[in-house]
C-alpha cells in the first residue's frame, strides 16, 4: 500500500474521533470523552511522528515540495502545542471546547493541504514503487512506535 493510502486512512480515523468528541459536547463531561481525547492525541502524535521522520524528509529533499514540507512541519508543532495544552487542562470547560475547535480547524487545514497539494506533488518527486516502499516504511514505523509506547494506564500495550 502506498504512503498516500496509509496517511489518508489515518486522516479518516482522526476525523471520526474529532466528530465523536464533538458530538459529546451536547452532553455533560464524561470519562468516554476523556478516553476519546486520549485516543485522538495518541493518533495525531503517531501520525505526526511518522510523517516527520519519513514522509516529510522525502518532501524536504525535493525542490517542488520543500516549502510545503516545512509548512507541514510547522503545522505539526502547532498541533502538538494545542494537544499538550488540552491534555494539561483540568476540566473540559468552555475554554477547552474553544481550544479543541481551534485544534480541529488546524488539523483539517493541514490535512487539506496534504491531500490537495502535497499528495498531488508526490507523483513529480517519486515513482509508484517509491511511494509503495514509503508506505511500507510508514506502516512499520507506526507499528514500532505503538509497540514501544506506554499506555495511558502505564506499562506497554500488548496490541494497540
N, C-alpha and C positions, 0 to 999 in steps of 0.2 A: 504494500500500500504506500502511495507516495505521501510526502510530508504534508501536502495541502489537505488531503483527506483526513489525516491524523489530526491536524490542527483544527479543521472545520468541525470534527466530532467534539473536540474539546470546547469549541465555541458554543456548540449546541447544548452541551451539558451545562456549561456555565450560565447560558441564557435561561435554561429551565430552572436552575437554582435561584437565579435572581427573581424569576416570576413567582416561584413558590414562596420565597421570603416576602416579596411584595404583597402577595395575597394575604399573608398573615398579619399585615398591618391593620386589617379590619377587626382583628381580634386582640384581646389583651396579650401582653408579652407571654411567651411560653417557652418551655425547655426545647420544644421542637424547633422553634425559630433560632434559638441559640445553636442547636446542632446543625441546622441548615447553614447558618452563617459560618460555623467552623469548617463545614464541608466546602462551602464556596471559597473560603480563604485558602484552604489546602489545595483545591483545584487550580485557583488562579496562581498561587505561588509555584506549583508544579509546572504549570503551563509556561509561566514566565521563565522559570529556570531552564527548561529545555530549549526554549526559543533563544534565550540569551546565549547559552553555551554552544548551540549547534546551528540553529537556523539563521540568526542574525549575523553570526560570524561569516557565513557564506555570503549573505547580502552585503556586508560591510566591505568585502573584498572586491566587489564588482562596482564599477563606476555608476551604472544606471540605477543601482538600488542603495547606494551608500547613504544618501541623505534620509531615505525612508527608514533604513535600519537604525540610524541614530535617533530619529524621531520616535521610533517604536521603543527603543531602549529608555528614552526619557519618559515615555508614557508608562512603561513598567515601573520606573522609580516612583512616579506619582501614584500609581495604583497601590504599590507596596506601602507607601506612606499612609494612604487612606485606610487600607486594610489594618495596619497596625494601630491607627487611631481608633478605628471602630472596635477592634478587639480589646483595646485597653479601656474603653468606656465602661462605666459601672452599670449603666442601665440603658435599655433601648427606648429612650425618650424621643421627643420631637427633634432634638438636635441630632441624635443618632440617625433618625429617619432621613433628615435632610442630607447628612453626610453620606448615608447609604445611597440616596438618589444621585448625589454627585459621583460616587463610585460607579454606579450603574451607567451613567451617561459617559463617563470617561472610558469605561470598558467597551461600551457599544461603539463609541467613536473610534477607538483603537482597532476593534475587530473589523469595522467597516473599512478602515484604511488598509488593513492587512488583506482582506478578501477582495477589495475592489482595485487596489493598486499593486501591492507587493506580490500577491499571488499571480496576478497577470504578468508581472515583470519576470517572474521566475522562469518562464519559457525562454526569455532572452539570455539568461545567465547560466542555465543548466539544462542538461539533456533529460529526457524522461527517465533514463536509468539512474542518473544522479539524484533526481527527485525521489525515486523509489529507495535508493540507498539512504538518503537523508531521512526518509520516513522510517526506515528500519532503525536508524540511529536514534531518532527521537523516541520511538517506542521502547527501545532498550534502555535509554536514559530514564524515561518515566518509570519503568519497572524497577530500576535500580534505586531511584530516589524513594519510591513508595516502600520498597523493601527495607530501606535503611532509616526511614523517617519514624520518629517517635509518635505514638498516638497521643490524642488529647488526654487520655487517661493515664499515660505513662507507658513505658515499655516499647516494644517494636511490634508493628502489626504482623500478623501471620499471613493474611491475604487480603490486601486492600483492593 
